[in-house]
Amino acid sequence: MRTRDLGVLVFGLGVFVAIIVTSFFFSTNAAMVDTGCSLEKGGQLCAAHQALPYQTAFGLVAAGLIAAVGLLLIIQDKQIVQEKKVEAQSSAELAVMRVLTDDERKIIEAVQKEPGVTQSTLRFKTDFSKAKLSELLTGLERRNLVKKQLDGKTNKVFLAS
């Protein structure tokens, strides 16, 4: 069972308990009125009538806490799903980086640091000749790791999505 499903279940349980406690309060209060407990005896209410609001408040607080735990579980599930996506993306990137040559890795890292870097700027950052950089970029582009976008007389280089 996913954390979200458990959270929905626990939240529903909290709402159910709140409904039961509220129902208990009104039915018990009505029963005490019918039996004459609500009449003041010497300026004081009967013991049951005095305890009922405290019991109801305690029950509603407990129901609220149960519902809050349910909401926390639902929120936590969203965070867990996001963390798993990031983790999967990171492990995929690591797997790609492992199969690249040192020169290709150097290009990818430079483009990661500055997306949209021009090919001429990339040449200076990587210290490759025009021919070598062009050849490496073509290979990376063929493997859908980078994409080149024509910008005037030069190309801007981006990581492929």
N, C-alpha and C positions, 0 to 999 in steps of 0.2 A: 504494500500500500504506500502510495506516494505521500509525502509530507503534506501536500496541499489537500489531498483527500481526507487525511486524518484531521487536518485543521478545520475543514468544512464540517466534518462529523462532530468534533469537539465544540465548535461554535454553535451548531444546531442543538447539541446537548445543553449548552449554557442557556440558550433561548428557551428550550423546553423546561428546564428547571425554573427559570424566571416565571414562566407562565403558571407552572404548578404552585410555586410559592405565592404568587399573587392570588390565584384561585383559592388557595388554602386560607389566605388572610381574609378575603371577603366572605367565604362560607363560614369560617369560624367566628368571625365578627357577627354575622347574621344569627348564627346559632346562639351566641352569648346574649344577644339582644332578646331573642325569643325566650330564653330561660330566665331572663331577669338579671343577668350578671352585670349588665351595663348600668344598673341603678346604683347610685352612690350609697354606700353604707357608712354613715358617720363621716362623710366628706372624702372617702377614698373609694377607688374602683376596686373590684375584686382582683385577686392575684393573677388570674388567667388573663383578664383584660389588660392588666399592666404589662404582662410579659409579651403579649401578642405583637406589639410594634417592634420590639427588640428581636423577636424570633423572625419576623418578616424581614427586617432590615438585614439581619445576618444571612438569611436565605438569599436575598437579592444580591448582596455583596458576593456571596459564594458563586451565584449564577453569573454575575458580571466577571468574576475572575476566570471562570471556566470559559466564557465567551472570549475574553481577552487572550487566553492561552491559544484558543482556536485561531484567532486572528494572527497571532504571532507565528503560528505554524504555517498559515497561508502565506504570510509575507516572507518567512524564511525559505519556503519552497521556491519562490520567485528568485531569491538571491542565489540559492543553490543551483538553479537552472542556468542563471547567468554565469556563475562561476564555472560550471561545466562547459558552457559554450566557449568561454575564454580559454579554459584549459585545453579543450579540443583544438581550438585554433592555434594555441601556442605549440602544442605537440606536433601539429601538422606543419607549422613553420619550421620547427626544429628538424623534422624529418626531411623537409626540402633542403634546408641549409646543410645537412649532412652529405647530401649527394652532389652538391655543387663543388666545383673546383674553387681553389683559393681566389682566383681572379673573378669568377662569377659571384662569389660571396662578397667580395670587396665592392662590386657594383651594386648588389642588392642592398648592402648595408648603407651605402652612400645615398641610394634612392629612398631608403626608409627614413633616413635623417632629413632629407630634403625632397619631398615629393614634387614632381614637376621640374626637377633640375634640368637645365639644358644639357644637351649632349656635349657641347664644348666645355661647359663647367665641369661636367662629370669626368671628362678627359683629364683635366688638371687635378681633380680630387683623387683620381685613381692612378694617375701617372702612367696611363697607357697611351700608345700611339693611336692616331685616328683610325687606322686600319684594324688594329687589334680590338679597340673598343667597339667599333662597328660590327665586327665579326661576333664578339661576345654578346652584344645586345641583340643581334639577329637570332642567335641561338637561344637566348633567354626568352625572346619574344615568340619564337617557334614553340617553346614549351609553356607558353602562357604564364610566364612569371613576371614579365614586364610588358608595358605597351608604350610605343613611341607615338607622340602626337606632333604632327608637323606644325611648326611655329615660325613662319617666315622662311629663312634659309637654314634653320636648325630644327632639331627635334627636342621636345620636352619628354622626359622619361618619367613614367609612373609605374608603381607596382600594379600588376593586374589584379582585378578583384576576384 
